[in-house]
């Protein structure tokens, strides 16, 4: 009976970029020579809210393992390898754990919208499931980001929290990537202010030295300079 490899599918509606997963198995080695290794990368394309789910195929594969039995006759230092099958089911579990597992303190049922589906096209039921779990996940992250902003813990606000706010449609100063990147906390009141600011607009304290051409004006009409 001829072996027929099994194919499984992973669907995603996640709007952010996730790291590519590389595993050392595949149908054939990608290189030649004694150090050749099988290698297969798995990656997802970000999907905007309401966009069509992105689906990847995962096939049964093979990994190269040491062949202890067949190593006889080799010269010293040489190693014999043999192909060991890796079921698609195991690969899918590994990938999903990497992309959606190990989420600390996240509510039950909440995770990025990435699941295994039965076919190459996600059903409406699949999409609803992904949207529900992802919305729960992003609502949790948004709430955490908002709490950190209220406590002025700007450095602890992650890009994933900003992504969550954007996905849910919330427009916050702390969630805007460009503003957050070009801002820092006031050393006096810890509010978020532009890196180019000379005075804090919240507490009025001077946070940087005035340039020479403004320093003279500040001595004469400091209030006018402070409001420009």
C-alpha positions in Angstrom: 0.0 0.0 0.0 1.4 3.3 -1.1 2.0 5.9 1.7 -0.1 9.0 1.3 1.0 12.0 3.4 -1.6 13.8 5.5 -2.3 17.5 5.2 -3.7 19.7 7.9 -4.5 23.4 7.9 -4.0 26.4 10.2 -6.1 29.5 9.8 -5.3 32.9 11.2 -7.0 36.3 11.5 -4.2 37.8 13.7 -3.5 41.4 12.6 0.1 41.6 13.8 3.4 40.0 12.8 4.3 36.8 14.6 7.8 35.3 14.5 8.5 32.7 11.8 8.9 29.2 13.3 11.7 27.1 11.8 11.8 23.4 12.5 14.5 21.0 11.4 12.4 18.7 9.3 11.1 18.6 5.7 10.7 16.4 2.7 14.3 16.8 1.6 17.4 18.5 3.0 17.8 22.1 1.8 21.6 21.8 1.5 24.1 19.2 0.4 27.0 17.7 2.2 27.7 16.1 5.6 26.1 19.1 7.5 22.9 19.2 5.4 19.8 19.6 7.5 16.1 19.4 6.7 14.5 22.8 7.5 11.0 24.1 7.1 9.8 27.6 8.0 6.2 28.4 9.1 5.0 31.9 8.9 1.7 33.9 8.9 0.7 37.0 7.1 -1.0 39.8 9.2 -4.8 40.0 8.5 -6.6 43.3 9.0 -9.9 43.2 11.0 -12.6 41.8 8.8 -10.1 40.5 6.3 -10.1 37.0 4.8 -8.4 34.4 7.0 -4.9 33.4 6.1 -4.5 29.6 5.8 -1.3 27.6 5.7 -0.9 23.9 4.9 1.0 21.5 7.1 2.1 18.2 5.7 3.5 15.0 7.2 7.2 15.5 7.2 10.5 13.9 8.0 13.4 14.7 10.3 17.0 13.5 10.1 18.0 11.4 13.2 21.2 9.5 13.9 21.2 6.0 12.5 23.0 4.0 15.1 22.5 0.7 13.3 23.7 1.9 10.0 26.7 3.7 11.2 29.1 0.8 10.7 31.8 1.2 8.1 31.9 5.0 8.5 35.3 6.6 9.2 35.9 8.3 12.5 33.9 11.5 13.0 31.3 10.6 10.4 27.7 10.1 11.4 24.9 8.3 9.6 21.4 9.7 9.5 18.0 8.2 8.7 14.7 9.8 7.9 12.1 9.7 10.7 8.5 10.6 10.0 6.9 13.6 11.8 3.0 13.5 11.7 1.3 16.6 10.5 -0.9 16.4 13.7 2.2 16.8 15.9 3.5 19.7 13.8 0.2 21.6 14.1 0.2 21.1 17.9 3.8 22.4 18.1 3.1 25.4 15.9 -0.2 26.4 17.7 1.6 26.1 21.1 4.3 28.4 19.8 2.0 31.0 18.5 -0.9 30.9 20.9 0.3 29.0 24.0 2.0 30.0 27.2 -0.1 33.2 27.6 0.4 34.4 31.1 -2.6 35.4 33.2 -4.9 35.6 30.1 -8.6 34.8 30.7 -9.7 31.3 29.7 -10.7 31.1 26.0 -8.7 34.2 25.1 -5.9 34.0 22.6 -4.7 35.2 19.2 -7.2 34.1 16.4 -5.2 31.2 15.1 -6.7 27.7 15.0 -6.6 24.4 13.2 -9.4 24.1 10.5 -10.7 21.1 8.6 -10.1 22.4 5.1 -8.1 25.0 3.1 -10.9 27.5 3.6 -12.1 28.6 7.0 -15.8 28.3 7.6 -18.1 31.0 9.0 -18.1 29.0 12.3 -14.3 29.0 12.3 -14.2 32.7 11.7 -16.7 33.4 14.5 -14.6 31.3 16.9 -11.4 33.1 15.9 -13.0 36.5 16.3 -14.4 35.6 19.7 -11.2 34.3 21.1 -9.1 37.2 19.6 -11.6 39.9 20.8 -11.3 38.5 24.4 -7.6 38.4 24.1 -7.3 42.0 22.8 -9.8 43.3 25.4 -7.7 41.9 28.1 -4.5 43.5 26.6 -6.2 46.8 26.1 -7.4 46.9 29.7 -3.8 46.1 30.8 -2.4 48.9 28.6 -4.9 51.4 29.9 -4.1 50.5 33.5 -0.4 50.9 32.9 -1.0 54.3 31.3 -3.1 55.4 34.3 -0.2 54.4 36.5 2.3 56.2 34.2 4.2 52.9 33.6 4.8 53.8 29.9 7.8 51.5 29.4 5.7 48.5 30.3 3.1 49.1 27.6 3.9 46.6 24.9 3.4 46.8 21.1 0.8 44.0 21.5 -1.2 46.2 23.8 -1.1 48.9 21.2 -2.1 46.5 18.5 -5.1 45.4 20.7 -6.3 49.0 21.1 -6.0 49.6 17.4 -7.9 46.3 16.6 -10.7 47.2 19.0 -10.9 50.8 17.6 -9.7 52.7 20.6 -7.7 55.8 20.0 -5.4 56.5 23.0 -2.3 58.6 23.2 -0.4 55.6 24.7 -1.6 53.3 21.9 -0.4 55.4 19.0 2.9 53.8 17.9 4.4 57.0 16.5 3.5 59.1 19.5 4.7 56.4 21.9 8.0 56.0 20.1 8.7 59.7 20.1 7.6 60.4 23.7 8.9 59.8 27.2 7.7 60.4 30.7 8.1 63.8 32.4 10.7 63.4 35.2 8.6 65.5 37.5 4.9 64.3 37.0 5.6 61.2 34.9 3.0 62.1 32.2 3.8 61.2 28.6 5.3 64.1 26.7 7.1 64.5 23.4 10.9 63.9 23.4 11.3 67.4 21.8 9.4 69.2 24.6 11.2 71.9 26.6 8.5 72.2 29.3 5.9 69.7 30.4 2.4 70.7 29.4 0.9 69.0 32.4 3.0 70.3 35.3 4.8 73.2 33.7 8.3 72.1 34.7 11.2 72.7 32.4 12.5 69.3 31.3 15.3 70.5 28.9 17.5 73.5 28.6 16.3 76.1 26.2 18.3 76.7 23.0 20.3 79.9 23.2 17.9 81.9 21.0 15.0 81.0 23.2 16.8 81.3 26.6 17.0 85.1 26.3 13.3 85.3 25.5 12.4 83.0 28.4 14.2 85.4 30.8 12.1 88.3 29.5 8.7 86.7 29.0 8.8 83.2 30.4 5.0 82.7 30.4 4.8 83.5 26.7 7.6 81.1 25.8 6.1 78.3 28.0 2.9 78.4 26.0 4.5 78.3 22.5 
